[in-house]
Amino acid sequence: MNEPNSKKFLDHFSEIETYLHQLQNRKDFTPFKELVKEAAKSNAVIRRFENELYSIGDLRNAIVHRRANKNETIAEPHDSIVMLIEKITNEIKNPKKVIPEYTREVITFDCKDSLLDVLKVIKENSFSQFPIYKRI
């Protein structure tokens, strides 16, 4: 039998909440919305998903705090919500790195290169800056 969406959702929520506590070095109880608000100031991934995380926090509270017993939930999150929280968890734990995402070859020129050749490359590549070195 497949794991219910509520379990997947709550597991991912717990991972995010733990991450936020660690990120802010919080050991005491801090409301989830406050953790998100503070983390969004310095963390681009949290900032990008800030509104979704607030909604996720509300859904988590509805699922957990309004149930009759510990083993029962009052709702099952939709598949799309589980996919969203999985995506957020993954991006928080494995953020994209600048390198190799934005790595590219840097074209350099020697101070003895012809100005005509340099200007041609600048025009072809729409460069606004270009390094010129005195090669030894």
C-alpha positions as CSV (number, residue, x, y, z in Angstrom):
1,M,0.0,0.0,0.0
2,N,1.2,3.5,-0.8
3,E,2.2,5.9,1.9
4,P,-0.6,8.4,2.5
5,N,0.0,12.0,1.3
6,S,-0.4,13.3,4.8
7,K,2.6,11.3,6.0
8,K,4.7,12.4,3.1
9,F,3.6,16.0,3.6
10,L,4.3,15.9,7.4
11,D,7.7,14.3,6.9
12,H,8.8,17.0,4.5
13,F,7.3,19.7,6.7
14,S,9.4,18.3,9.6
15,E,12.6,18.4,7.4
16,I,11.9,22.0,6.4
17,E,11.1,23.1,10.0
18,T,14.3,21.4,11.3
19,Y,16.4,23.1,8.6
20,L,14.9,26.5,9.5
21,H,15.7,25.9,13.2
22,Q,19.3,25.0,12.3
23,L,19.7,27.8,9.9
24,Q,18.8,30.3,12.6
25,N,20.4,28.4,15.4
26,R,17.1,28.2,17.2
27,K,16.8,25.7,20.0
28,D,13.6,27.0,21.5
29,F,10.0,26.8,20.1
30,T,9.6,29.3,17.4
31,P,6.4,29.5,15.3
32,F,6.9,28.2,11.7
33,K,5.8,31.5,10.1
34,E,8.4,33.4,12.2
35,L,11.1,31.0,11.1
36,V,10.1,31.4,7.5
37,K,10.0,35.2,7.8
38,E,13.4,35.5,9.4
39,A,15.0,32.9,7.0
40,A,13.6,34.7,4.0
41,K,15.7,37.8,4.8
42,S,18.9,35.9,4.1
43,N,18.0,32.7,2.2
44,A,17.1,33.1,-1.5
45,V,15.3,29.7,-1.7
46,I,13.2,30.4,1.4
47,R,12.5,33.9,0.0
48,R,11.4,32.5,-3.4
49,F,8.9,30.0,-1.7
50,E,7.9,32.3,1.3
51,N,4.2,32.5,0.5
52,E,4.0,28.8,-0.3
53,L,5.7,28.0,3.0
54,Y,3.2,30.1,4.9
55,S,0.3,28.2,3.2
56,I,2.1,24.9,3.9
57,G,2.4,25.9,7.6
58,D,-1.3,26.6,7.7
59,L,-2.1,23.2,6.1
60,R,0.2,21.4,8.5
61,N,-1.6,23.1,11.5
62,A,-5.0,22.1,10.1
63,I,-3.9,18.5,9.6
64,V,-2.1,18.1,13.0
65,H,-4.1,20.2,15.4
66,R,-7.6,19.3,14.4
67,R,-7.4,15.6,14.5
68,A,-9.3,13.3,16.9
69,N,-6.4,11.0,17.7
70,K,-2.6,10.8,16.9
71,N,-2.9,8.2,14.2
72,E,-5.6,10.0,12.2
73,T,-5.6,13.1,10.0
74,I,-8.6,15.1,9.1
75,A,-7.4,15.7,5.5
76,E,-5.1,14.3,2.9
77,P,-3.0,16.9,1.0
78,H,-3.5,16.9,-2.8
79,D,-0.8,15.3,-4.9
80,S,0.3,18.7,-6.2
81,I,0.9,20.0,-2.6
82,V,3.0,17.0,-1.8
83,M,5.0,17.5,-5.0
84,L,5.4,21.2,-4.1
85,I,6.7,20.5,-0.6
86,E,9.0,17.8,-2.0
87,K,10.4,20.3,-4.5
88,I,10.9,23.0,-1.7
89,T,12.6,20.4,0.5
90,N,14.9,19.4,-2.3
91,E,15.8,22.9,-3.2
92,I,16.5,23.9,0.4
93,K,18.7,20.9,1.0
94,N,20.4,21.0,-2.4
95,P,20.4,24.6,-3.6
96,K,21.8,25.3,-7.1
97,K,25.4,26.3,-7.0
98,V,26.8,29.3,-8.9
99,I,29.4,27.0,-10.4
100,P,28.7,25.2,-12.7
101,E,25.4,26.9,-13.3
102,Y,26.9,30.2,-14.5
103,T,30.3,29.0,-15.6
104,R,31.4,30.1,-19.0
105,E,34.6,30.7,-20.9
106,V,36.2,34.1,-20.4
107,I,37.6,35.6,-23.6
108,T,40.8,37.5,-22.9
109,F,43.0,39.6,-25.1
110,D,46.7,40.3,-25.1
111,C,47.8,44.0,-25.1
112,K,49.6,43.2,-28.5
113,D,46.3,42.1,-30.1
114,S,45.1,44.2,-33.0
115,L,42.4,46.7,-32.0
116,L,40.4,45.7,-35.0
117,D,40.4,42.0,-33.9
118,V,39.4,43.0,-30.4
119,L,36.5,45.2,-31.6
120,K,35.3,42.5,-33.9
121,V,35.0,40.0,-31.0
122,I,33.4,42.6,-28.8
123,K,30.8,43.3,-31.4
124,E,30.1,39.6,-32.2
125,N,29.6,38.8,-28.5
126,S,28.0,42.1,-27.3
127,F,30.7,42.5,-24.6
128,S,30.6,45.6,-22.4
129,Q,33.8,44.5,-20.6
130,F,36.8,42.5,-21.6
131,P,40.1,41.7,-19.9
132,I,43.4,42.6,-21.6
133,Y,46.6,41.1,-20.3
134,K,50.2,41.6,-20.9
135,R,51.3,38.0,-21.5
136,I,54.8,37.0,-20.7
